[in-house]
């Protein structure tokens, strides 16, 4: 399933996922799962998509940090 509208958009989100994986010391697969689920959810609700990568990254970070606190 291709969830991104362009190759450039996909690359932008892949960079965000890689940064999160490095920052949080998590496997890219784990980050990607949460990130893409969050992206799909937020994209469906967004009227302005300019800041979507920022909001997706923030929410993904919060979810992954919450998982590690258990």
C-alpha positions, 0 to 999 in steps of 0.5 A, a space after each residue: 500500500 502506497 500511503 504517500 502522495 509523491 516520492 519526495 513526500 515518502 523520502 521526507 517521512 522516511 528521514 523522520 522515521 530514521 531520525 526517530 529510530 536513532 533518537 529513541 534507539 529503536 528498530 526502524 521496523 517498530 518506528 515505521 509501524 507506529 509512524 505510518 499508522 499515526 500518519 494514516 490517522 492524522 492525514 485523514 483528519 488534516 485540512 492543512 498538511 504542511 505540518 503533518 510530518 511534525 505532528 506525526 513525529 511528535 505523536 510517534 515519539 510519545 507512543 514509543 516513549 510511553 511503551 518504554 515506560 512499562 
